[in-house]
């Protein structure tokens, strides 16, 4: 957290004057880190065609760019063009479409996507923690990379980076926050990554989980929030059994929505309780409505 608080992470892509408090990269170790370093109100120089400010550390006198520690580090684009690229991609435009609209090479757009994505992961890991969650919706969305799964050759199927891709998400409707997004194959390991991210980013309070009829959600919840139980020995002859299985804890509540489809259209929707009781889930929903009303 100290790296982001003292590297000017006030914006996602731009830079800020608080970058002069360069604590994590300062080479002067003679002074205590608890003391606040000397700050400068204005840069000492401007460099490059984009007129990027250059600052100087108050401890070690090392000069560094204002773009250090931001997604703009290493990019030759100006701040305005970089923002335009990210905005176009965030609105759903493709890489080639963004390249044609902004008259920027597609390779440059791809480099901007990679840099912005890595920076978003760093900021997300630093800011999203100890969240009080009341409800968590588990869902997935289908997509594909390069070509659909049925059109892949045998060699392309072994690569595992082409074909059908599912965007597994965990959404908190009260906070309007995506707690986890895992674009990967539809496997139990990837579903468990979603529930693990939810548990690590919460404050310990177990929310009400909702989802569809996909069986992997139940397995992932038991893997993360369940407890291990051993199988009882059957009879008096033979060795005792060592097999074990997962059972739900008393505080977990999980409800699913079953959709009935006819000719590719949803004709009826029914809710069902998988884990927990109707009384507990009703109480959780009432607490959720009260929390929404207080916002």
Backbone as a ProteinNet text record, in pm:
[ID]
protein_1_A
[PRIMARY]
XXXXXXXXXXXXXXXXXXXXXXXXXXXXXXXXXXXXXXXXXXXXXXXXXXXXXXXXXXXXXXXXXXXXXXXXXXXXXXXXXXXXXXXXXXXXXXXXXXXXXXXXXXXXXXXXXXXXXXXXXXXXXXXXXXXXXXXXXXXXXXXXXXXXXXXXXXXXXXXXXXXXXXXXXXXXXXXXXXXXXXXXXXXXXXXXXXXXXXXXXXXXXXXXXXXXXXXXXXXXXXXXXXXXXXXXXXXXXXXXXXXXXXXXXXXXXXXXXXXXXXXXXXXXXXXXXXXXXXXXXXXXXXXXXXXXXXX
[TERTIARY]
81.3	0	85.2	199.9	284.8	332.2	352.8	398.2	295.7	165.4	62.4	28.1	35.9	2.6	107.2	230.8	337	394.2	326.9	368.3	266.1	174.5	82.5	-26.5	-81.2	-186.4	-322.5	-332.6	-461.1	-547.1	-487.6	-560.4	-513.7	-595.6	-562.3	-453.9	-454.1	-358.2	-269.4	-316.5	-237.1	-135.3	-68	30	-9.5	57.6	20.2	146.8	139.7	257.4	306.7	220.7	265.4	364.9	398	501.6	637.7	653.5	782.7	812.3	710.6	731.9	767.6	883.7	927.5	996.2	917.3	972.1	1016.7	942.1	974.6	1096.6	1137.3	1251.8	1370.6	1360	1469.9	1585.8	1708.1	1827	1894.2	1844.6	1902.9	1841.3	1916	1866.5	1919.9	1982.1	2038.8	1932.7	1815.4	1708.6	1595.7	1517.3	1407	1296.8	1229.3	1120.2	996.7	990.8	873.9	872	987.5	992.7	949.7	876.9	827.4	937.8	963.8	1070.5	1035.9	1137.6	1119.1	1042.2	942.3	858.6	884.5	863.7	879.2	744.7	704.7	576.2	573.2	686.4	690	806.8	798.7	908.1	1032.4	1146.4	1272	1299.1	1231	1253.8	1136.9	1130.6	1032.3	1110.1	1076.8	1151.9	1055.8	1109.2	1033.9	937.5	888.9	793.1	657.2	629.4	502.4	508.8	625.2	644.1	610.2	680.4	658.5	740.4	682.5	757.6	864.8	975.2	1085.8	1107.3	1108.4	1121.7	1255	1287.2	1409.6	1376.1	1429.6	1403.9	1470.6	1398	1452	1558.4	1574.7	1672.6	1798.6	1782.6	1900.2	1932.9	1853.5	1875.7	1866	1801.2	1783.2	1667.3	1687.5	1582.4	1498.7	1369.3	1280.4	1161.8	1100.5	988.6	859.8	768.8	638.1	551.9	591.1	515.4	554.5	658	697.8	589.4	557.3	452.7	313.7	299.6	169.8	167.4	49.2	35.7	101.2	133.9	198.9	349	405	548.5	591	687.5	736.5	660.4	556.3	476.7	519.7	517.6	552	429.9	311.6	190.5	174.9	107.5	75.5	-40.8	-63.4	-166.6	-305.4	-335	-466.4	-490.9	-393.2	-410	-423.8	-348.7	-357.5	-497.2	-553	-687.4	-789.1	-771.7	-864.1	-860.8	-741.6	-729.6	-802.7	-781	-843.3	-994.5	-1041.8	-1185.4	-1252.8	-1189.6	-1247.6	-1256.6	-1153.2	-1154.4	-1255	-1270.4	-1366.1	-1509.7	-1534.3	-1668.8	-1702.8	-1611.6	-1641.3	-1583.7	-1507.2	-1445.9	-1328.1	-1305	-1193.9	-1062	-954.7	-822.2	-808.1	-850.5	-840.1	-933.3	-1053.7	-1145.9	-1089	-1032.4	-968.8	-851.6	-776.9	-663.5	-707.9	-819.1	-868.2	-929.6	-1000.8	-1066.5	-964.1	-862.1	-764	-640.4	-634.6	-519.3	-390.1	-396.3	-280.9	-256	-132.6	-99.5	-158.7	-204.7	-270.2	-173.8	-45.4	51.5	65.3	55.8	59.1	-63.6	-178.8	-301.9	-290.1	-230.7	-213.7	-121.3	-13.4	76	5.5	-81.9	-158	-253	-313	-405.7	-332.2	-215.7	-139.4	-95.7	-44.2	2.8	-112.5	-226.2	-340.7	-398.5	-400.1	-451.6	-367.1	-234.7	-146.2	-159.8	-172.8	-186.6	-319.8	-425.6	-555.2	-548.8	-477.6	-462.7	-389.4	-285	-210.8	-295.8	-368.3	-452.9	-566.7	-623	-732.2	-686.1	-567.5	-516.7	-484.1	-452.3	-418.1	-540	-647.3	-762.6	-877.2	-896.3	-1012	-976.4	-1004.2	-981.5	-1068.9	-1097	-1180	-1316.3	-1377.9	-1509.4	-1618.5	-1718.8	-1833	-1934.3	-1949.8	-2033.5	-2163	-2274.8	-2405.1	-2455.1	-2427.3	-2469.2	-2360.4	-2341.1	-2241.8	-2307.8	-2314.6	-2373.6	-2263.8	-2272.7	-2177.7	-2239.4	-2167.5	-2221	-2104.6	-2134.9	-2032.2	-2090.8	-2002.6	-2041.4	-1950	-2009.8	-1934.6	-1874	-1755.2	-1689.2	-1589.4	-1512.8	-1412.3	-1294	-1179.3	-1055.1	-1013.6	-992.6	-945.2	-1052.5	-1103.1	-1210.1	-1283.5	-1402	-1481	-1418.6	-1459.5	-1397.9	-1415.5	-1531	-1556.1	-1474.5	-1416.1	-1337.1	-1187.6	-1146.8	-1004.7	-949.5	-825	-755.7	-707.1	-653.1	-605.3	-488.1	-398.6	-285.1	-330.1	-428.5	-477.2	-550.2	-613.3	-678.7	-578.4	-458.7	-355.9	-297.3	-304.2	-248.1	-328.2	-457.8	-547.1	-557	-516.2	-534.4	-620.8	-687.8	-780.6	-912.8	-1011.8	-1141.8	-1231.9	-1322.7	-1422.4	-1357.2	-1396.1	-1349.3	-1471.4	-1470.7	-1579.6	-1527.8	-1602.5	-1568.9	-1644	-1574.8	-1633.9	-1626.1	-1738.2	-1743.4	-1813.2	-1777.6	-1845	-1882.5	-2011.7	-2063.3	-2135.4	-2108.6	-2177.2	-2278.8	-2410.8	-2509.4	-2525.9	-2498.2	-2514.7	-2406	-2282.4	-2170.4	-2147.1	-2212.9	-2193.7	-2047.1	-1990.1	-1848.2	-1831.9	-1744.9	-1705	-1589.7	-1615.8	-1514.8	-1406.7	-1440.9	-1344.2	-1391.3	-1295.5	-1320.3	-1209.6	-1245.7	-1148.6	-1186	-1119.3	-1143.9	-1060.2	-1123.5	-1050.5	-1149.1	-1097.1	-1180.7	-1276.8	-1385.9	-1487.5	-1449	-1360.7	-1314.4	-1335.9	-1328.8	-1348.3	-1237.1	-1115.1	-1003.9	-1027.3	-1080.8	-1105.4	-1223	-1325.1	-1436.1	-1388.4	-1296.9	-1242.9	-1160.4	-1097.8	-1025.3	-1119.4	-1241.3	-1338.6	-1380.8	-1418.9	-1461.8	-1346.7	-1224.8	-1110.2	-1087.4	-1102.4	-1087.6	-1194.1	-1315.4	-1423.1	-1390.3	-1340.7	-1309.3	-1193.1	-1090.4	-974.4	-1005.6	-1102.2	-1134	-1246.1	-1302.6	-1408.8	-1349.4	-1433.8	-1390.7	-1419.2	-1448.7	-1479.8	-1626.7	-1713	-1856.6	-1894.1	-1968.7	-2006.6	-2134.4	-2130.5	-2249.1	-2345.8	-2458.8	-2554.4	-2509.6	-2482.3	-2437.2	-2556.8	-2560.1	-2662.2	-2594.9	-2658	-2601.4	-2701	-2651.8	-2736.5	-2721.9	-2773.7	-2774.7	-2644.3	-2537.3	-2409	-2355.4	-2322.7	-2282.1	-2145.5	-2062.7	-1930.4	-1933.6	-2039.1	-2047.8	-2059.1	-2138.4	-2152.6	-2021.3	-1951.2	-1822.9	-1722	-1717.6	-1622.8	-1654.9	-1783.7	-1821.2	-1785.5	-1808.8	-1771.6	-1620.2	-1548.3	-1403	-1345.9	-1410.9	-1357.7	-1416.7	-1545.9	-1613.5	-1657.3	-1636.5	-1679	-1575.9	-1608.6	-1517.5	-1507.4	-1395.9	-1366.1	-1427.5	-1494.4	-1555.1	-1508.3	-1477.1	-1430	-1546.7	-1532.3	-1636.8	-1627.9	-1743.2	-1747.6	-1718.3	-1659	-1626.8	-1754.6	-1763.9	-1879	-1842.4	-1906.5	-1882.8	-1761.6	-1733.8	-1623.9	-1509.8	-1524.9	-1423.8	-1355.6	-1225.4	-1151.7	-1088.7	-1012.1	-943.9	-1041.4	-1016.4	-1104.4	-1085.3	-1192.2	-1184.9	-1115.7	-1043.3	-970.9	-1026.7	-1136.4	-1193.7	-1261.7	-1261.4	-1322.5	-1394.7	-1479.7	-1558.6	-1586.9	-1631.9	-1659.1	-1806	-1831.8	-1967.7	-1978.8	-2097.2	-2111.8	-2108.9	-2060.9	-2063.7	-2202.3	-2223.7	-2356.4	-2392.6	-2293.9	-2323.7	-2335.6	-2315.4	-2317.3	-2459.2	-2499.9	-2630.7	-2610.5	-2673	-2655.8	-2789.3	-2834.8	-2959.8	-2931.7	-3003.8	-2983.1	-3112.6	-3097	-3210	-3213.4	-3321.4	-3339.1	-3425	-3370.3	-3439.9	-3481	-3607.1	-3659.7	-3668.9	-3605.4	-3599	-3673.7	-3739.6	-3805.9	-3775.9	-3719.2	-3680.4	-3581.8	-3490.7	-3388.2	-3433.2	-3556.3	-3608.3	-3645	-3628.7	-3661.3	-3811.8	-3875.2	-4020.1	-4061.8	-3975.2	-4008.2	-3880	-3889.5	-3776.1	-3820.7	-3747.1	-3776.4	-3651.1	-3669	-3557.9	-3557.9	-3440	-3424.6	-3312.5	-3327.4	-3227.8	-3142.5	-3012.7	-2919.7	-2856.7	-2805.5	-2743.7	-2811	-2832.9	-2899.3	-3047.7	-3117	-3260.5	-3335.3	-3466.1	-3547	-3545.4	-3542	-3542.4	-3414.6	-3300.1	-3172.8	-3160.6	-3203	-3193	-3288.8	-3407.6	-3501.4	-3443.4	-3377.2	-3313.2	-3199.9	-3123.5	-3015.2	-3069.1	-3181.8	-3241.4	-3295.1	-3353.3	-3401.5	-3286.1	-3175.5	-3058	-3003.9	-3010.2	-2962.4	-3048.8	-3181.1	-3269.1	-3249.7	-3226.5	-3201.2	-3070.7	-2970.1	-2841.2	-2852.8	-2932.5	-2953.2	-3027.4	-3125.2	-3201.3	-3118.7	-3016.2	-2931.7	-2828.2	-2806.8	-2706.9	-2760.1
-120	0	125.7	120.8	238.7	280.1	182.3	215.4	298.4	265.6	337	470.2	476.1	601.3	708.4	671	768.7	773.4	708	716.6	792.2	861.1	945.8	870.2	763.6	686.4	751	881.1	947.8	926.1	895.3	864.2	731.8	673.1	541.3	547.4	650.8	656.8	779.7	888.5	1010.3	1016.1	1130.4	1148.1	1267.6	1283.8	1385.9	1439.1	1558.5	1620.1	1545.2	1460.8	1386.2	1277.2	1262.9	1168.4	1206.8	1331.9	1371.9	1299.2	1245.6	1168.5	1024.9	1008.8	881.6	799.8	725.3	657.5	515	442.5	302.5	282.1	381.9	366.8	451.5	520.7	605.3	519	554.8	476.5	524.4	634.2	687.1	614	526.8	448.6	499.8	617.5	669.5	726.4	762.4	820	719.5	739.5	649.4	667	558.2	566.4	632.8	648	709.7	860.7	919.7	1063.6	1096.8	1206.2	1245.2	1312.2	1267	1326	1466.5	1535.6	1672	1672.3	1757.7	1764.7	1895.6	1890.3	2007.8	2038.2	2161.6	2199	2198.8	2208.1	2213.7	2129.6	2078.3	1996.8	2080.6	2011.7	2081.6	2096.5	2016.4	2023.3	1959.5	1986.7	1927.4	1860.4	1737	1667.3	1599.8	1568.4	1493.8	1578.8	1518.9	1591	1603.7	1516.5	1522.9	1613.1	1676.3	1770.2	1706.5	1600	1525.8	1590.8	1617.9	1678.2	1583.4	1640.8	1566.4	1617.5	1525.2	1561.9	1512.6	1560.1	1520	1477.9	1361.8	1310.5	1400.6	1427.6	1512.1	1444.4	1311.9	1239	1210.1	1130.6	1083.5	1169.3	1274.2	1365.3	1296	1181.3	1111.8	1174.2	1192.9	1247.8	1134.2	1158.9	1056.1	1123.1	1047.8	1098.5	1095	1186.8	1187.6	1070.7	1004.4	888.7	759.5	762.5	641.6	599.7	470.8	419.1	433.7	475.3	488.1	403.1	389.6	312.5	381.1	508.5	581.8	557.7	487.9	465.4	377.4	425.4	352.3	377	459.9	489.2	622.3	628.7	751.6	836.6	786.4	862.8	972.6	1078.6	1183.4	1136.3	1209	1167.9	1166.6	1263.1	1271.5	1152.4	1117.5	1003.5	873.4	860	737.6	721.9	830.9	825.6	791.8	844.9	815.7	667.9	608	465.7	381.7	412.4	334.3	353.5	473.6	498.2	423.8	422.7	350	201	145.5	3.2	-28.9	61.4	39.1	45.2	116.4	125.6	8.6	-86.4	-206	-208.5	-108.7	-109.6	-206.7	-267.1	-358.5	-284.7	-362	-301.8	-237.9	-307.1	-249.9	-130	-138	-24.4	97.9	78.5	189	245.3	158.1	203.5	291.1	254	334.8	465.9	464.1	586.1	691.3	649.5	743.1	759	685.7	692.1	657.8	545.1	496.3	351.4	313.3	177.4	76.9	-37.5	-136	-198.6	-207.1	-258.6	-165.3	-34.9	62.5	49.2	24	4.3	-120	-226.4	-348.6	-325.3	-250.6	-221.3	-138.3	-45.9	32.8	-55.3	-153.4	-244.3	-323.9	-377	-457.4	-372.8	-252.9	-166.2	-122.5	-85.1	-41.8	-157.3	-278.4	-393.5	-429	-427.9	-456.7	-351	-224.5	-117.4	-129.2	-168	-185.9	-298.5	-405.4	-514.6	-469.2	-387.4	-338.5	-246.7	-156	-63.7	-139.7	-237.4	-316.3	-396	-456.9	-534.4	-445.9	-318.9	-229.1	-166.1	-147.2	-74.6	-164.6	-277.9	-363	-467.5	-436.7	-529.6	-486.2	-580	-556	-495.9	-551.5	-505	-580.7	-507.3	-570.3	-608.9	-737.5	-788.8	-843.2	-803	-854.5	-960.7	-945.2	-1041.8	-1052.1	-1171.3	-1194.8	-1279.3	-1225.4	-1294.4	-1357.8	-1486.7	-1561.7	-1587.6	-1547.8	-1563.5	-1579.1	-1615.1	-1629.5	-1588.9	-1546.6	-1503.9	-1572.3	-1626.5	-1701.8	-1609.5	-1643.3	-1574.8	-1673.1	-1628.5	-1715.5	-1632.3	-1698.6	-1636.7	-1700.6	-1619	-1659.9	-1735.6	-1845.6	-1921.7	-2002.3	-2051.4	-2128	-2264.8	-2326.2	-2450.5	-2562.7	-2568.1	-2674.5	-2664.6	-2549.9	-2530.2	-2542.9	-2574.3	-2585	-2718.7	-2717.2	-2841.4	-2909.8	-3029.9	-3104.1	-3031.3	-2974.9	-2902.4	-2775.1	-2703.5	-2580.1	-2608.2	-2723.8	-2757.8	-2784.2	-2830.9	-2854.6	-2725.2	-2616	-2488.9	-2429	-2452.3	-2406.7	-2255.2	-2181.1	-2035.9	-1989.9	-2082.2	-2051.9	-2121.9	-2082.7	-2146.4	-2077.1	-2154	-2098.8	-2047.2	-1928.4	-1864.8	-1814.7	-1837	-1791.6	-1683.6	-1574.5	-1466.3	-1492.3	-1552.1	-1580	-1453.7	-1411.2	-1286.6	-1310	-1227.3	-1218.8	-1072.8	-1045.3	-908.6	-883.3	-766.5	-722.3	-615.8	-645.8	-548.6	-425.7	-437.7	-321.3	-217.8	-263.6	-173.3	-143.9	-221.3	-207.2	-229.3	-336.7	-364.3	-507.5	-524.9	-657.5	-703	-801.1	-847.8	-930.7	-1001.6	-1086.2	-1107.7	-1106.8	-1136.9	-1230.9	-1352.2	-1453	-1498.9	-1446.4	-1495.7	-1620.9	-1736.1	-1861.7	-1969.8	-2091.9	-2205.8	-2233.9	-2302.4	-2331.3	-2458.1	-2441.7	-2552.3	-2519.4	-2621.2	-2600.4	-2515.7	-2530.8	-2452.1	-2303.4	-2265	-2124	-2070.2	-2153.8	-2110.4	-2090.5	-2175.2	-2160.9	-2034.1	-1989.3	-1862.3	-1746.1	-1753.5	-1646.8	-1642.5	-1757.4	-1760.6	-1728.7	-1765.8	-1731.8	-1582.4	-1515.5	-1370.1	-1300.8	-1355.1	-1296.6	-1306.6	-1421	-1438.5	-1350.6	-1337.1	-1257.1	-1107.4	-1063.2	-920.4	-880.4	-974.7	-942	-918.5	-868.9	-842.4	-958.2	-1074.5	-1191	-1223.9	-1127.4	-1152.5	-1235.9	-1343.6	-1432.9	-1381.7	-1344.8	-1288.8	-1397.2	-1354.7	-1443.6	-1465.1	-1588.3	-1620.1	-1660.1	-1606	-1641.1	-1672.7	-1757	-1795.5	-1873.2	-1930.8	-2012.3	-2158.7	-2247.2	-2389.1	-2460.3	-2388.2	-2451.3	-2516.5	-2646.8	-2722	-2680.5	-2618.5	-2578.1	-2471.1	-2389.9	-2287	-2348.7	-2453.6	-2520.2	-2583.6	-2646.8	-2707.7	-2603.1	-2487.4	-2381.7	-2321.6	-2306	-2251.3	-2347.2	-2477.9	-2575.1	-2582.8	-2567.6	-2572.6	-2455.6	-2340.8	-2220.2	-2197.8	-2227.3	-2196.8	-2321.3	-2438.2	-2559	-2609.1	-2718.6	-2781.4	-2930	-2989	-3127.1	-3221.5	-3322.9	-3423.9	-3561.4	-3646.9	-3780.9	-3878.9	-3977.7	-4078.8	-4176.8	-4207.2	-4299.8	-4442.2	-4515.8	-4656	-4739.3	-4824.2	-4910	-5052.1	-5103.6	-5239.5	-5250.7	-5373.3	-5399.7	-5475.5	-5512.7	-5592.3	-5504.9	-5520	-5446.1	-5319.9	-5257	-5134.5	-5016.8	-4922.9	-4804.7	-4718.6	-4658.8	-4574.9	-4442	-4395.4	-4268.1	-4162.2	-4190.8	-4094.6	-3981.5	-3864.6	-3747	-3668.5	-3576.9	-3497.9	-3363.1	-3269	-3133.4	-3117.8	-3050.7	-3020.8	-2870.4	-2812.8	-2667.3	-2628.3	-2509.7	-2454.2	-2399	-2362	-2317.4	-2179.1	-2099.2	-1962.3	-1940.2	-2041.1	-2022.3	-2036.3	-1944.4	-1944.5	-1930.9	-2019.3	-2022.2	-2054	-1963.8	-1980.6	-1971.6	-2049.7	-2053.8	-2016.9	-1979.1	-1946.4	-2049.1	-2124.3	-2226.3	-2168.8	-2169.3	-2116.9	-2231.5	-2231.2	-2329.7	-2267	-2331.3	-2275.8	-2365.9	-2302	-2371.1	-2298.3	-2372.8	-2316.3	-2200.1	-2216	-2114.5	-1992.3	-1989.7	-1875.5	-1917.2	-1825	-1850.7	-1836.7	-1944.7	-1942.7	-1932.5	-1977.3	-1967.6	-1959.1	-1891	-1873.2	-1909.4	-1999.4	-2041.6	-2032.9	-1997.8	-1990.5	-2114	-2155.4	-2273.3	-2249.9	-2302.9	-2289.4	-2415.1	-2398.5	-2511	-2529.8	-2422	-2425.6	-2322	-2359	-2267.4	-2297.8	-2216.5	-2232.2	-2110.6	-2127.2	-2015	-1899.2	-1930.6	-1825.9	-1743.8	-1812.7	-1741.3	-1657.4	-1713.9	-1640.4	-1521.1	-1539.5	-1427	-1316.9	-1356	-1256.6	-1185.4	-1258.6	-1196.8	-1098.5	-1133.9	-1043.3	-917.4	-931.2	-813.6	-723.1	-783.6	-701.8	-632.2	-701.3	-640.7	-522	-536.6	-426.1	-308.1	-336.3	-229	-158	-235.4	-173.5	-86.9	-132.1	-50.2	76.9	68.7	188.4	290.6	245.4	338.3	409.8	362.6	425.5	555.6
0	0	0	64.1	67.8	-69.1	-155.3	-290.9	-364	-348.5	-421.2	-354.5	-222.1	-154.8	-179.9	-201.9	-215	-356.5	-451	-589.8	-673.9	-610.2	-684.7	-754.9	-694.6	-758.1	-734.4	-758.8	-745.7	-868.8	-981.4	-1102.6	-1158.5	-1243.2	-1294.8	-1399.5	-1484.4	-1594.1	-1589.1	-1531.5	-1533.8	-1423.1	-1410.5	-1304.5	-1218.4	-1104.6	-1007.9	-943.5	-884.4	-825.4	-701.9	-641.6	-523.8	-559.2	-687.3	-726.8	-671.4	-625	-569.4	-439.6	-373.6	-252.3	-292.1	-347.3	-405.3	-297.4	-221.7	-105	-136.9	-220.7	-240.3	-327.8	-407.3	-496.1	-453.4	-340.6	-295.3	-247.3	-284.4	-249.9	-123	-65.5	56.6	175.9	240.1	353.2	486	485.9	609.3	701.7	645.8	726	740.9	843.4	869.9	765.5	730.5	632.9	692.2	823.6	884	865.4	836.3	815.8	674.8	660.6	530	449.8	325.8	247.5	201.4	159.5	111.5	-19.3	-30.8	-149.8	-223.3	-353.3	-437.9	-501.4	-500.9	-556.7	-707.2	-772.7	-918.4	-968.1	-1090.4	-1143.9	-1170.9	-1174	-1199.8	-1348.4	-1430.3	-1574.9	-1646.8	-1777.5	-1867.7	-1980.6	-2010.6	-2114.2	-2210.5	-2332.2	-2431.8	-2510	-2620.7	-2704.4	-2637.8	-2538.3	-2466.1	-2344.3	-2320.9	-2211.4	-2075.8	-2044.7	-1921.3	-1810	-1693.2	-1581.9	-1528.8	-1487.2	-1427.1	-1285.9	-1187.5	-1047.8	-992.7	-874.5	-807.3	-664.7	-623.9	-490.3	-386.8	-276.2	-171.7	-87.2	-98.8	-19.8	-100.1	-205.4	-279	-399.6	-428.5	-539.3	-675.4	-678.2	-806	-882.5	-1011.2	-1096.3	-1155.3	-1165.3	-1218.1	-1284.6	-1375.7	-1454.2	-1373.4	-1405.7	-1340.5	-1384.8	-1491.4	-1538.7	-1467.7	-1386.3	-1317.2	-1219	-1220.8	-1134.7	-1191.6	-1318.4	-1382.5	-1507.4	-1567.9	-1690.9	-1809.5	-1796.7	-1905.5	-1911.5	-1812.9	-1808.8	-1927	-2006.1	-2121.7	-2249	-2245	-2364.2	-2423.9	-2556.5	-2627.1	-2659.6	-2628.2	-2653.4	-2550	-2590.8	-2494.9	-2408.3	-2301.9	-2206.6	-2269.7	-2355.7	-2418	-2509.9	-2593.1	-2683.6	-2607.1	-2497.9	-2418.5	-2359.4	-2308.4	-2254	-2362.6	-2481.7	-2590.8	-2628.4	-2628.9	-2660.5	-2556.6	-2429.5	-2322.7	-2322.8	-2349.3	-2352	-2466.4	-2582.8	-2696.6	-2668.9	-2608.7	-2578	-2468	-2370.7	-2262.9	-2312.1	-2421.1	-2477.8	-2568.8	-2582.2	-2660.3	-2799	-2836.9	-2968.7	-2972.4	-3087.7	-3102.3	-3122	-3127	-3142.4	-3279.7	-3383.2	-3518.3	-3535.5	-3476.1	-3484.9	-3413.8	-3295	-3222.7	-3300.7	-3365.7	-3445.4	-3561.4	-3625.5	-3738.9	-3692.3	-3578.6	-3531.5	-3490	-3414.5	-3359.5	-3446.4	-3558	-3649	-3574.1	-3500.1	-3424.9	-3465.6	-3474.7	-3515.6	-3416.2	-3469.2	-3383.9	-3283.1	-3317.5	-3221.1	-3101.8	-3127.3	-3017.7	-2928.6	-2991.8	-2914.1	-2827	-2879.8	-2801.2	-2682.4	-2703.3	-2591	-2484.5	-2526.9	-2429.7	-2349.7	-2416.3	-2347.2	-2240.5	-2273.3	-2178.5	-2059.4	-2085.8	-1977.6	-1888.1	-1948.5	-1868.4	-1787.7	-1845.7	-1773.5	-1652.7	-1669.7	-1556.1	-1447.9	-1489.6	-1391.3	-1316.3	-1386.7	-1320.7	-1218.2	-1249	-1152.7	-1027.5	-1043.8	-928	-840.8	-905.2	-829	-760.9	-831.4	-774.3	-653.2	-662.5	-549.3	-429.5	-454	-343.8	-278	-352.2	-299.8	-257.1	-323.8	-296.9	-191.3	-67.2	42.5	160.7	250	368.5	329.7	227	181.8	257.5	303.3	369.4	262.8	239.2	131.2	189.3	130.4	170	72.6	-54	-155.1	-260.4	-312.2	-417.3	-525.8	-645.2	-758.5	-842.9	-865.3	-946.6	-1083.1	-1186.3	-1321.8	-1418	-1540.6	-1643.7	-1778.2	-1867.3	-2001.6	-2102.7	-2206.2	-2305	-2410.5	-2455.6	-2565.9	-2627.4	-2724.2	-2783.9	-2830.6	-2841.8	-2886.8	-3018.6	-3119.6	-3252.7	-3330.6	-3277.2	-3341.8	-3235.6	-3271.7	-3177.2	-3151.7	-3040.6	-2996	-3097.5	-3162.7	-3259	-3385.4	-3412.8	-3534.2	-3511.1	-3390.1	-3359.1	-3406.6	-3448.7	-3482.7	-3354.4	-3369.6	-3253.6	-3187.5	-3267.7	-3213	-3143.3	-3198.4	-3136.5	-3005.8	-2993.5	-2867.3	-2756	-2791.9	-2691	-2636.1	-2711.5	-2666	-2551.4	-2547.4	-2440	-2428.7	-2530.6	-2529.8	-2646.6	-2711.8	-2820.2	-2793.7	-2869.4	-2857.8	-2757.7	-2699.4	-2607.7	-2479.5	-2439.4	-2316	-2239.7	-2110.5	-2024.1	-1930.2	-1922.4	-1829.7	-1698.6	-1603	-1472.6	-1386.9	-1335	-1259	-1125.2	-1029.2	-899.7	-878.1	-861.5	-858.9	-728.2	-669.5	-548.4	-587.8	-587.2	-638	-550.3	-419	-331	-356.1	-369	-393.2	-540.5	-629.3	-774.3	-811.9	-759.3	-777.1	-826.2	-925.6	-968.4	-879	-797.6	-702.9	-770.5	-875.1	-944.8	-1087	-1179.2	-1320.3	-1365.8	-1404.1	-1445.7	-1586.2	-1689.4	-1826.3	-1853.2	-1857.8	-1874.2	-1916.1	-1928.7	-1960.1	-1844.3	-1877.8	-1776.6	-1701.3	-1603.2	-1521.9	-1375.1	-1290.2	-1146.9	-1086.9	-1137.4	-1085.2	-1106.5	-1221.5	-1249.4	-1168.7	-1145.9	-1060.7	-917.1	-872.8	-737.4	-722.4	-831.1	-825.6	-797.4	-849.8	-826.9	-680.4	-625	-485	-390.2	-428.1	-343.4	-340.8	-455.4	-459.8	-377.1	-379.1	-298.2	-149.9	-106.4	35	79.2	-6.1	30.5	33.9	-44	-49.9	45	116	210.7	349.3	438.9	576.1	669.5	616.1	697.1	703.9	669.2	669.7	547.2	568.5	459.7	393.7	266.8	201.9	156.5	106.5	42.3	-102.2	-138.5	-272.8	-358.7	-479.4	-576.7	-709.3	-787.4	-916.4	-998.4	-1107.9	-1193.7	-1156.2	-1241	-1207.6	-1240.1	-1272.6	-1300.7	-1173.6	-1181.6	-1062.9	-1010.5	-1091.4	-1046.5	-938.7	-933.3	-829.9	-691.3	-678.5	-549.1	-506.1	-597.2	-564	-519.8	-588.2	-552.7	-416.4	-384	-253.1	-140.5	-161.8	-59.8	-44.1	-154.4	-147.5	-68.6	-76.5	-12.2	126.5	142.8	269.2	346.1	289.8	358.4	457.6	521.8	616.2	583.8	622.9	587.9	690.8	640.1	726.3	680.8	776	745	744.9	661.2	648.2	765.4	823.1	936.3	891.4	981.4	952.4	948.5	845.6	828.6	872.1	977.9	1022.8	1112.3	1155.2	1246.2	1180.9	1056.2	986.6	882	868.8	767.4	822.7	737.1	776.4	781.9	870.3	874.1	750.3	704.7	585.9	612.4	512.8	523.7	427.7	360.8	267.6	342.5	285	345.4	238	280.3	188.2	253	171	216.5	251	360.7	403	424.5	404.7	422.4	569.8	596.8	731.4	761.7	885.8	928	873.8	835.8	795	646.1	562.3	418.4	365.6	278.8	214	63.3	-10.7	-155.7	-220.1	-308.1	-381	-530.7	-608.3	-752.7	-823.1	-948.5	-1035.5	-1147.1	-1155.2	-1258.2	-1370.7	-1490.2	-1606.9	-1698.6	-1737.5	-1831.3	-1969.3	-2066	-2201.3	-2298.3	-2392.3	-2501.5	-2631.6	-2726.1	-2855.8	-2840.8	-2742.6	-2722.8	-2646.4	-2593.9	-2520.6	-2378.4	-2284.9	-2145.2	-2127.1	-2082.8	-2064.4	-1918.5	-1825.8	-1683.5	-1602.1	-1488.8	-1398.6	-1257.5	-1192.4	-1057.1	-972.3	-846.6	-753.1	-663.7	-622.8	-539.8	-440.8	-319.2	-213.8	-212.2	-229.3	-230.7	-93.2	-34.5	98.1	185.7	312.2	403.9	415.8	488	509.2	457.1	437.5	389.7	489	616.9	718.9	713.5	699.3	694.5	566.7	455.1	328.2	328.6	384.7	394.4	481.9	591.2	677.9	604.9	525.8	449.1	346.2	281.9	184	250.9	370.3	443.1	483.6	527.6	561.4	438.4	323.1	199.7	159.4	170.6	136.6	231.3	358.5	455.2	425.4	383	348.6	224.9	126.5	7	38	130.9	165.9	240.5	311	387.5	302.9	180.1	92.8	36.2
[MASK]
+++++++++++++++++++++++++++++++++++++++++++++++++++++++++++++++++++++++++++++++++++++++++++++++++++++++++++++++++++++++++++++++++++++++++++++++++++++++++++++++++++++++++++++++++++++++++++++++++++++++++++++++++++++++++++++++++++++++++++++++++++++++++++++++++++++++++++++++++++++++++++++++++++++++

